[in-house]
Amino acid sequence: MLVMTAAASFAMATAMAVVRPEAREGVGLWALALVLHGSCYALYALRGQIPDAASVVLANTLLTGVFALMLAAVEQFHGRPLPWWRMALPVALGLLLFGWFAGDYRARQIIVGTLGPAQLALVLWALWRPLAPAQPRGAWLLSASVLAEVLLMLGRGALALSRHMDNAGLLQISPTQAAVFVLAFVTIILASLGLLLMTKDRADAANRHLASHDALTGLANRRTLVQALARDMAHAVRIRGPYALVLLDIDHFKTVNDTRGHRAGDQVLRHVAGVLAARLRRQDLPGRYGGEEFLVLLPGTDLAGALQVAETLRQAVQDTPCPQPDGPIAVTISLGVCAARPHAPGCGEALIDAADRALYAAKQAGRNRVQHGPAPECPADAG
Ligand SMILES: Nc1nc2c(ncn2[C@@H]2O[C@H](COP(=O)(O)OP(=O)(O)OP(=O)(O)O)[C@@H](O)[C@H]2O)c(=O)[nH]1
């Protein structure tokens, strides 16, 4: 069983190194912990055949190193590097105690039963603080495994303390000992899968965000806007409620690119996105519709409300120049507004076309202004 646990640890470490070779989210540190874990159990298995300094002192000290690396891995997952001394401290303490009590199996069980749970409690603390991971299923699996290991070590420590454990040693075959090794085998695998699941869930969430948001401004991208509009239309048709759109475009943006450079142009786009997002209600959805054009969806808003929102946005952009190292860039926007009480799902496209025409009118009228058009005719067959 000891050899199997060692082999499983090495195999799991290899799998983790292969599955996520970038190893930036604690996976590399966790794989290293598994290598130490495998080495520790390999040394346990050689008890009696190699000097006790290796099979007792080194093996048990390696176990404190395993838990220290697990803590470092979880901290790294959360983007908090663990100072080296916090890793070294329990290892140094372990080396001292296991060296001192090298000949006393019961005393060593008491040390493992106190130092190990204390280290693993820190792992759990680091895992859930200050906030639970957004997708907690991997963290739950890891926590349950770590908790089982903690209970196991506490139980063995308590048995040793109450002298209900004879001093025969690690390789004594007993049902308790066998259960302990099976549980240790299972928990290390489940805990490792828990961490892998955490990194996978995080990567999936990042991919979903990438697919639905504009990489430059962080706002919703065109695809998300179109999907949200279709969903909103169905809702607005059902409740026969008002719905409005604002299509806006940065004025003379080409001049910004030409005179201040493309990088400054990108910063102006980010800046305008920030101003829009800061001024809107939670239920409104601003997004980048293309190039230097933004679309704002305003559910439950009539024309008067939409004109008010558009004017607030225009004023806010005008009042907030984009800060740059070589001097702020004054920015203005032109806005086209359209509102309707949609009666057919196909009204969304008609609304965008109408807002586009209003935006064109705003540009023609001199820019830095809001224009609105009449409520559009929706496709007759769509409702
Ligand atoms: N920096 C940067 N520029 C972009 C991006 N997307 C589009 N553009 C530029 O936006 C500019 C749009 O220019 P035009 O369509 O002529 O519009 P404009 O200069 O704003 O003029 P008006 O809209 O009529 O006021 C072009 O120069 C595009 O290259 C981007 O992601 N980053």
The ligand as a Gaussian input file, in Angstrom:
#p B3LYP/6-31G(d) Opt

LIG

0 1
 N       -6.832000      52.825000     -32.160000
 C       -7.859000      52.152000     -32.696000
 N       -8.470000      52.664000     -33.784000
 C       -9.512000      51.992000     -34.311000
 C       -9.961000      50.785000     -33.774000
 N      -11.016000      50.368000     -34.504000
 C      -11.224000      51.279000     -35.474000
 N      -10.323000      52.289000     -35.370000
 C      -10.161000      53.466000     -36.192000
 O      -11.284000      54.321000     -36.059000
 C      -11.217000      55.241000     -37.136000
 C      -12.624000      55.539000     -37.602000
 O      -12.535000      56.597000     -38.479000
 P      -13.743000      57.200000     -39.265000
 O      -14.751000      56.111000     -39.551000
 O      -13.223000      57.976000     -40.415000
 O      -14.462000      58.118000     -38.231000
 P      -13.977000      59.397000     -37.426000
 O      -12.588000      59.833000     -37.708000
 O      -14.299000      59.140000     -35.993000
 O      -14.939000      60.502000     -37.984000
 P      -16.436000      60.744000     -37.606000
 O      -17.003000      59.441000     -37.086000
 O      -17.117000      61.170000     -38.852000
 O      -16.455000      61.801000     -36.555000
 C      -10.363000      54.587000     -38.224000
 O       -9.163000      55.302000     -38.326000
 C      -10.081000      53.188000     -37.677000
 O       -8.794000      52.722000     -38.017000
 C       -9.261000      50.269000     -32.633000
 O       -9.559000      49.197000     -32.089000
 N       -8.224000      50.983000     -32.129000

